[in-house]
Structures are given as C-alpha cells and as structure tokens.
Amino acid sequence: LTEAIWAEGLPAAIKWPNDVLVEGKKVAGSLVECAARGDRVEYVILGVGVNVNVGHAALRTALGEAAHAATSLREAAGRAIDRNSFTVAFLALLDRWFRIYTQRGPDAVLAPWRDRDIVTGRRVQIREDGEAYEGRALGVNREGRLVVEEWRGVPRQVIAGEVRLLE
C-alpha cells in the first residue's frame, strides 16, 4: 500500500500495527483477520481502507475530532487521484509482495517494511487489553510483533494494540 501511495508522489510511512501516514497524518489502514489450526493457516482476509479523494470537511463529518490526525491522498497531493489506477497499482503490488513472501519468506518483506516504519526508536504509549504503558519501540520482530522496552528495561512483545507516539 505504501508503494502505491509513493507512486502517486507521496512519501508514505507505516505506523505499527496498521496505519499508513502521509505528512504525519493517517491516509489509510489495514485490517487482517486469519484463522489457524495448529501450524496451518486456514484463511486470511485482508481489508484496506484508503482516504483517496475525500475532502477535509467530509473527514471532519465522519471522524469528528479525530479528523485533525487524518488526511486524504487528494489533500496531500493537491490533486485528484484516479481511484481505478490507484487500485490497479495497489493490487499489482500486493500480488508482487505476496509472491516475494511465498518465495523468499518473511525477512524479504520485513526489511523494506522496516524502511517505512516510523515507530522504531521512538517513545510510545501502548494500550492493549485495558492496560496502558510507555516505553521505547525497539522495532518489529520476525513474527510481526512490536518490541517495546519499558522504563525498567524490560522488553515486551506487543501482538495487537493501539500505539501512540510520544515523541
């Protein structure tokens, strides 16, 4: 998804676990649902939402106060984005990255993913399972978990949760 956005001339970054940002504002997000039985994946469902040509007023109406942290590709690029061309580019890139993953494994995907990561090295607040704590993000491990070093120097692996950048 970030590559498709870069192809529109917009430098896109990844905020773990599922946000895509342009100019520090959210333009897209993904949601992955999967089921496994033992070590076998039964299915994976990938959902992606992209603010393509929505205006800021519509974002305010839909998101309320949260709109200050969101934008659209059109707003960031200063021009309308062809949704069909964008979708074709995204799906072609998704297929390419799926083939890379199946042929070369997770490290081949994680390395370029880390190049777009904006969380590693920063102080963060994590909210998961009704608990909140702060620490420094050490990065994403091979399993896709965010590793956060708490103030006591203890690393924790975050499987799912909300990440707020503190710096």
Secondary structure, DSSP 8 states (H G I E B T S, - for coil): -HHHHHTTT--EEEETTTEEEETTEEEEEEEEEEEEETTEEEEEEEEEEE--S--HHHHHHHHGGGGGGB--HHHHHTS---HHHHHHHHHHHHHHHHHHHHHH-HHHHHHHHHHHBS-TTSEEEEEETTEEEEEEEEEE-TTS-EEEEETTS-EEEESS-EEEE--
